Amino acid sequence: MKPEYFVDTSVWIPYFREGGSEHGDFIDELIDDGRVHINGIVLADLLTGARNPTELDRLASALAGLKLVPSDRASSESAGRSGFALNKKGVSVPLSDIIIATDCIDHGLVLIESDGHYAVIAAHLPLKRHAQSGRVPE
């Protein structure tokens, strides 16, 4: 079974703004395969950062086909438990990153990111992070 992926805001921004990113071709292949997930936090974050109404509509359209990770009471409690575990180990990272990491863990998603907080989280929680290899894994 092919792995499913979650793309963090830290990768989406250069992907959309710079006409690609170091992960651009890889993400394009994953999108074509229907293997990219997003959650409400990343969706809202990206739309909030739009420069104008045209870019807002373009982003909303581009992101509309991605799989949305559901958010409910159980997912919020799971993220709270992850945050609690990190706090008890003296790890302080933004709540949004804890929620994203927990969504990935809970749904078996591999995280594509370029944010140092996730390396810290992965040192304490079973977060799977993408190591760029230049091709889409089978």
N, C-alpha and C positions, 0 to 999 in steps of 0.2 A: 504494500500500500504506500502510495506516495505521501510524503509529509505535507502538512498544511502549514501556512505561514501567517504571521501577523507582522505588519510593517508599521514601525513607530513614526511619529511625527518627524523625528530627527532625520529620517531617510526620505519621507515624502516631500519635505520642503525643497531640498535640492533636486529631487526627481521632477517636481513640477516647475520650479522657478528657473533652474539652470538648464532646462531641456534635457534632463537626465541626471544621473549621478553615477557613482562607482557601482551601484547596484542596478542601474537602469535597465539593462538588457535582461538581467535575471528577473527583475520584478515584472517586466513586460511578459516574459514567458510564463511566470506564475499566474498573472492575470488571465492570459490566454487559456491556461489550464483550469481556471476557476479555483485556485488554491490560495487566495489572499483573503485575509480577514481583517476587520477593523472594529473598533468599539466606539461607543458614543463619545468618549473623551477625545480620541484622536480625530474623529469626524468633526466635532465641534471646534477643536483646536485649529484644524486646517481651514475650516470655513470662516472662523473669526479672523484669521490672518489674511483673508483676501484683500486685495488692494482697491477693488472697485466692484460694482455690481456684475460686470461682465465676467471678471475672474471668479467671483462667487458662484455664478451659474455654471461656469466651465468646471470648477472644482466639484460642485455638487453632482454634476452629470458624470464626471470621470469616476467619482467614488460610489455612485449609485449601484453599480453592479457587483461591488465587493460583498462578501459575506459579513453580516453584522453579528458580533458576539453579543448574546443577550445579557442584559443587566437586570437582576432581580435581587430580592432579599438575600438569597443564598450566595450570590456572587459578591454582594457587599460584605456579608459576614466573612466570607473566605478571604477577601482583601483585608478586612480588619484583623483577622487572625494572622495573616502574613505580616502586616505592619506591626502587630504586637510582637511577633517572633523576632523581627528585625530590631525593633526598639530594645528588646531584652538583651540583644547582642551588641547594643551600642551603635547600631547602624541607623543613620538618619538620611533618608532620601525623600523626594517629593511624593506625596500621596498618589498623584496621577501615575507615577512610574510603578508604584506598588500595585495599583489597580491593573495596569497593563500587564505587568509581570504575572500577577495572579490569574488574569484571564488566560494568558498563554499556558500557564501550568495546568489550570483546571480543564482546558480544552485541548491539551496536547499539541499546542502550536509552537512552531519554531519562530523566535523573535528575530527580525532583521532590524538593527538599530545602529546608531552611531552616537550613543549617549553613555558616558562613563558610569552613570548610576546603575545600569543594568549589570555590569561586571561585578559591582559590589553586591547587588541583590543575588546574582547567580552564585556567589561564593557562599551563600547561606541558605538558599532555596533551590529546588530542582528546576530552575529555569533553563530551557534549551535555547541557546543563541546560535545564530547562523554564522558560520565561518565561511567567508566568500571563497568559492572555488571556481567561479567563472561559468558554471553551468548549473542547470536545474537538476537536482537529484532525482533519480528514478523512484 
